[in-house]
Amino acid sequence: MSQTRKKPTRKCVACREMKEKSELIRIVRQADNTLSVDTTGKANGRGAYICNNPNCIAKAQKIKGIERSLKTSMPPEIYNILKQETHSER
């Protein structure tokens, strides 16, 4: 009998749906309170996940989902990076 590993799931801060971690974009707050988009999914710090979908990014910006999750203010540059990430995936 072979055991299959269960894939880790995370919840999108905008649509609140559980999805596989690999399908989501991670935004991380490091110890020095700087924010960045974590492309590896392994950076140290508190992370928030968002769907790789322009609608979810717009909703997260509107409802301040990432700010609430990371307990810090979000610079507009991060949203610009997220928007570019979604366009590059297509």
N, C-alpha and C positions, 0 to 999 in steps of 0.2 A: 504494500500500500504506500503510495507516494503522498506526502503531505504537501499541499499547496499553501504558500504563504498568503495570509490575508493582507491585501494592499491597504496602506493607511489612508484614512479619509479625513477631510477637514471641511469646515463649514464656511461658505462664502459670506463675507460681512455685509454684502448687499442683498442678495436674493435669499440668503439663509438656507440654501440647499447643501446637503452633504455630497461631496464629490471626491474622487480620488485625488490625493495630494499632487500627483503628477499633472493633473489637468488644471491646477490653479496657479496663480502668480502669488508669490509671497513678498510681503513688505515687512522689513525687519527694523526694529528700533534697537540700536546697540546701547551699551552701558553709558556712553557719553551723550545719549539722547539724539544722535543723528539717525535719520531715516534713509533707507535705501531699498531698492528693488533687489531681492535675493534671487538670482537666476539659478543658483545651485540648490536652493532649499535647505542648505546646511549651515548658513551663517549663524554665528552666536547672537543671541538677543531674542527679544519677544517678537513673535511673528503674527501677522494677520494675513488672511488668505482672501483672494478675490478671483472670480471667474475671469477667464481670458475672453471677455465679451464686452464690447463698448457700452452696451446697455447697463451692465452691472457696474462698470466703472463710473458712468454718469450717475447712477443711483447712489453708489457709495459716496460720491462727492456731494450729492444733494443732502443725504441723510447723515453725513459725517461718520459713516460706519468705521472707517479705518482709524480716524482720530479717537473714537470711543474705544475701540478695541486695543489700541496701543497707548491710550491715555496720554496723548500729546498732540500738539497742533501739527497740521500737515502742510508742508510747503507746496505751492502749486506745481513746482517742477516735477514732483513725484507723480502727480496726475498726468502731466505731459509725457513722462516716460512710460507710464502704463498705457496711455493711448497709442504711443508709438509701438509698444510691444504687441498690442492687439492687431495693429495694421501689418506688422512684419510677419505675423503668424499666418496670415491669409495668403 
